[in-house]
Amino acid sequence: MVERTARTKRQSRKSARPTLSAGPAKRGPVSRVTISLSEDLLTDLDHVVSERGFQSRSQAVADFVHRALVETKSEKGEDVMVGTITLFYDHTVGGLQQRLADLQRRYIDEVISSLHVHLTGDKTLEVILVQGPAPKLRAVAGEMGKLRGVISEHLQLAAAIIPQLHPLPSKSR
């Protein structure tokens, strides 16, 4: 059974018991939940809280839950998400840079921007900012990762979208 108690910031300040703050609330009222953990898991959690600089266990658990929910959304949902495709490749492979540019043009609705950095030797790191339905972004990243010369590909998604900068032009009738 999960106990839920909705509290506003004002109610939390009036609480007789001092609590550690995880910073300003970003998603509205906070709900209190109680979980049970084994001693080993709690020890590991405390180590992560300390090591990663979380202000409290609650902040760490909220971060972990958020990451799990984003991952679930990206795997199962059709929500529009924002993210990056990070490619590490050998730029001496003939035609690779042109094929990557062609793919970015083909997926112009999903590709927002890209940046590449020439590394030592024959290697290049490219970061591509993307937005669209998660399954489509996975397909785009997969196509890029399969190209000969790409050493590694990683898609990182976030449950957010880039706001529209300019209104779409109205179509003449």
Contacts in CASP RR format, 6 or more apart in sequence:
PFRMAT RR
TARGET T0000
AUTHOR 0000-0000-0000
METHOD contacts of the structure
MODEL  1
MVERTARTKRQSRKSARPTLSAGPAKRGPVSRVTISLSEDLLTDLDHVVS
ERGFQSRSQAVADFVHRALVETKSEKGEDVMVGTITLFYDHTVGGLQQRL
ADLQRRYIDEVISSLHVHLTGDKTLEVILVQGPAPKLRAVAGEMGKLRGV
ISEHLQLAAAIIPQLHPLPSKSR
2 33 0 8 1.000
2 34 0 8 1.000
3 32 0 8 1.000
3 33 0 8 1.000
3 34 0 8 1.000
4 31 0 8 1.000
4 32 0 8 1.000
4 33 0 8 1.000
5 31 0 8 1.000
5 32 0 8 1.000
6 29 0 8 1.000
6 30 0 8 1.000
6 31 0 8 1.000
7 29 0 8 1.000
7 30 0 8 1.000
7 31 0 8 1.000
7 32 0 8 1.000
8 29 0 8 1.000
9 25 0 8 1.000
9 29 0 8 1.000
12 19 0 8 1.000
12 30 0 8 1.000
20 55 0 8 1.000
20 56 0 8 1.000
20 58 0 8 1.000
21 55 0 8 1.000
21 56 0 8 1.000
22 54 0 8 1.000
22 55 0 8 1.000
22 56 0 8 1.000
22 58 0 8 1.000
22 59 0 8 1.000
22 62 0 8 1.000
23 55 0 8 1.000
23 59 0 8 1.000
35 61 0 8 1.000
37 45 0 8 1.000
45 57 0 8 1.000
45 60 0 8 1.000
45 61 0 8 1.000
46 57 0 8 1.000
48 54 0 8 1.000
48 60 0 8 1.000
49 56 0 8 1.000
49 57 0 8 1.000
49 59 0 8 1.000
49 60 0 8 1.000
52 60 0 8 1.000
54 60 0 8 1.000
54 63 0 8 1.000
69 159 0 8 1.000
70 81 0 8 1.000
70 157 0 8 1.000
70 158 0 8 1.000
70 159 0 8 1.000
73 79 0 8 1.000
73 81 0 8 1.000
73 134 0 8 1.000
73 159 0 8 1.000
74 81 0 8 1.000
74 134 0 8 1.000
74 138 0 8 1.000
74 157 0 8 1.000
75 134 0 8 1.000
77 133 0 8 1.000
77 134 0 8 1.000
77 135 0 8 1.000
78 133 0 8 1.000
78 134 0 8 1.000
78 135 0 8 1.000
79 133 0 8 1.000
79 134 0 8 1.000
79 159 0 8 1.000
80 131 0 8 1.000
80 132 0 8 1.000
80 133 0 8 1.000
80 161 0 8 1.000
81 131 0 8 1.000
81 132 0 8 1.000
81 133 0 8 1.000
81 134 0 8 1.000
81 137 0 8 1.000
81 157 0 8 1.000
81 158 0 8 1.000
81 159 0 8 1.000
81 160 0 8 1.000
81 161 0 8 1.000
82 129 0 8 1.000
82 130 0 8 1.000
82 131 0 8 1.000
82 132 0 8 1.000
82 157 0 8 1.000
82 158 0 8 1.000
82 160 0 8 1.000
82 161 0 8 1.000
82 162 0 8 1.000
83 129 0 8 1.000
83 130 0 8 1.000
83 131 0 8 1.000
83 137 0 8 1.000
83 155 0 8 1.000
83 156 0 8 1.000
83 157 0 8 1.000
83 158 0 8 1.000
84 127 0 8 1.000
84 128 0 8 1.000
84 129 0 8 1.000
84 130 0 8 1.000
84 155 0 8 1.000
84 156 0 8 1.000
85 127 0 8 1.000
85 128 0 8 1.000
85 130 0 8 1.000
85 137 0 8 1.000
85 140 0 8 1.000
85 141 0 8 1.000
85 144 0 8 1.000
85 153 0 8 1.000
85 154 0 8 1.000
85 155 0 8 1.000
86 125 0 8 1.000
86 126 0 8 1.000
86 127 0 8 1.000
86 128 0 8 1.000
86 152 0 8 1.000
86 153 0 8 1.000
86 154 0 8 1.000
86 155 0 8 1.000
86 156 0 8 1.000
87 100 0 8 1.000
87 124 0 8 1.000
87 125 0 8 1.000
87 126 0 8 1.000
87 127 0 8 1.000
87 128 0 8 1.000
87 144 0 8 1.000
87 145 0 8 1.000
87 150 0 8 1.000
87 152 0 8 1.000
87 153 0 8 1.000
88 123 0 8 1.000
88 124 0 8 1.000
88 125 0 8 1.000
88 126 0 8 1.000
88 150 0 8 1.000
88 151 0 8 1.000
88 152 0 8 1.000
88 153 0 8 1.000
89 96 0 8 1.000
89 100 0 8 1.000
89 123 0 8 1.000
89 124 0 8 1.000
89 126 0 8 1.000
89 147 0 8 1.000
89 149 0 8 1.000
89 150 0 8 1.000
89 151 0 8 1.000
90 96 0 8 1.000
90 122 0 8 1.000
90 123 0 8 1.000
90 124 0 8 1.000
90 149 0 8 1.000
90 151 0 8 1.000
91 97 0 8 1.000
91 118 0 8 1.000
91 122 0 8 1.000
91 123 0 8 1.000
91 124 0 8 1.000
92 122 0 8 1.000
93 148 0 8 1.000
93 149 0 8 1.000
96 147 0 8 1.000
96 148 0 8 1.000
96 149 0 8 1.000
96 150 0 8 1.000
97 124 0 8 1.000
99 147 0 8 1.000
100 126 0 8 1.000
100 144 0 8 1.000
100 147 0 8 1.000
103 140 0 8 1.000
103 143 0 8 1.000
103 144 0 8 1.000
104 111 0 8 1.000
104 114 0 8 1.000
104 128 0 8 1.000
107 130 0 8 1.000
107 136 0 8 1.000
107 140 0 8 1.000
109 132 0 8 1.000
110 130 0 8 1.000
110 131 0 8 1.000
110 132 0 8 1.000
110 136 0 8 1.000
110 137 0 8 1.000
110 140 0 8 1.000
111 128 0 8 1.000
111 129 0 8 1.000
111 130 0 8 1.000
111 140 0 8 1.000
112 129 0 8 1.000
112 130 0 8 1.000
112 131 0 8 1.000
112 162 0 8 1.000
113 128 0 8 1.000
113 129 0 8 1.000
114 126 0 8 1.000
114 127 0 8 1.000
114 128 0 8 1.000
114 129 0 8 1.000
115 126 0 8 1.000
115 127 0 8 1.000
116 124 0 8 1.000
116 125 0 8 1.000
116 126 0 8 1.000
116 127 0 8 1.000
117 124 0 8 1.000
117 125 0 8 1.000
117 126 0 8 1.000
118 124 0 8 1.000
119 125 0 8 1.000
123 151 0 8 1.000
128 144 0 8 1.000
130 137 0 8 1.000
130 140 0 8 1.000
130 141 0 8 1.000
131 137 0 8 1.000
131 161 0 8 1.000
131 162 0 8 1.000
134 157 0 8 1.000
137 155 0 8 1.000
137 157 0 8 1.000
138 155 0 8 1.000
141 153 0 8 1.000
141 154 0 8 1.000
141 155 0 8 1.000
142 153 0 8 1.000
142 155 0 8 1.000
144 150 0 8 1.000
144 153 0 8 1.000
145 153 0 8 1.000
END
